């Protein structure tokens, strides 16, 4: 596992748990969690992409 994944996976897991605890009618809050998760997943992919050229 890449260092970025090791660093961000626990954060993403916690965000997913918080997202899943929210009721479905809290759409804005759920979308906020989704955006944060996607941002972190993109950060991981970018870091791994950059590492592949090192």
N, C-alpha and C positions, 0 to 999 in steps of 0.2 A: 504494500500500500504506500502511496506517495506521502511525503511529509504534509502536503496540503490536505490530503484526505484525512490523515490521522488527526490533524489540527481541527478541521471543520466538521467532520462527521458527528462528533458529540454535540456540537452546537446545532447542527441541522436536525439531529434526532430530538433534541429538546424542543426546538421550534415546531417540529411535527407533532409532538405530544401536546403542546399547548394549543396548536391549531385544532387537533382532534377533540380537545376538551370543550371547545367553544360550541355553543348551540348553532344550528344551521341558519338561524335568522340573523346572526351577527355577521353579515356579509362583508362589510368594510373591514372588520377586524380579521376575518379569515383571509381576505385578499391581501392584507398587509403581511400576514405570516407567509403566505404563498410567495409574495414578492421577495421577502427576505431570504427564503429558502432558495428560490431560483437565483438570486444574486450570489449566494454562497456557492451554489453548484457551478455557476459560471466562473466564479473565481478559482475553483478547483480545476476546472477544465483548462482555463487560461494558463494557470501555473504549470499544469502537466504538459501543455502544448509548448510553453517556453522551455521547460526542462528537456523536452525531446530534441531541441536544437542546441543544447549545451554540450 
